[in-house]
Amino acid sequence: MRRKLVTFFRPLLRGLPFQGRETGKDETSALLPKRNEVDIFCPSNAKSLTPHPTGEGETGSPRKQAISRHVLQPFHHSLDSLSTCVKYLNFFWNMVFFMAGLLILGIGIWGLFHKESLASERITYLGSDPMLFFVLAGLVASTVSLLGCLGALFENTRLLKLLKGGIILFVTVEVLGAIILFSLRHHIKASLRDSLMVAVLRYQDDADLQFIMNEIQSGLQCCGVESYQDWKTNLYFNCSSPGVQACGVPYSCCLDPLENGTILNSQCGFGTLGLEEVVAQNIIYLGGCVPQLSRWLDNHAGAISSYFVFLIVTEVGSLLLASKLLADIAFARTLY
């Protein structure tokens, strides 16, 4: 009878869903803890009992992997749009000053080589060469501006602080220099008169003084220190001199030193010291350079002051840009 019942129900039992299901070592097993269940008797085994399908430890979860990647990322700060504009404005601002400094440096180097001031026989007079001022000024200006360009481009706070220090030093020196020049203007005028007289006496002996004197006389349209008669103190232009330059003045004193507008006539002033003023005034300038320079300074005092103020404002603007960029970088770093 039992065999008949088994034979009758076997096909029905095979069609049920729980047939063929294996109750292996899975989470439904009563002898094993569930996947997210902690072993209360041995908490240290909780990690080992938890399966890791990916073959990784705790860092296998996406959240823990994200935290791990965030910790291992290098430090980086990003500036907002306004700070980025300040950054590149600072860069281009300093780039303009860098190019200007290179131009001044190039002029100074060209002047030194053109006058052969670096030659062995003239190297001892290099300290008194006016072109050395252009070299030093251009070198300092281009170096400080380059620090500003690199500091702004790479957001380097040390370079930006060096830029600020250099600008503060420049502004301080310029303001103090302007105050000293204004307070000692009468003494400077006397010193200028003495310096021009030295240039007249050593006109043929010093190429630098000759160049400066020619530029002053042709630019201000003057001749000599107080008048054209000052050239009689020169050994070569004195009327008692046996040379061809006797009773003459440099070509820069002439009203029209160019013949036919193209060729420089270096002898246009020869013999003018022996002429009457009525005749000489048709050939050379009779007024001295000191009175002419005083009149030029009085007429252009406003323009000189405006240029000085513009220079100070420009440097202060560069200082403010560098300070703003430093503050933005410091604020961005506090966010990370």
Disulfide bonds with the S-S distance in Angstrom:
Cys222-Cys289 2.06
Cys223-Cys253 2.28
Cys239-Cys247 1.89
Cys254-Cys268 2.03
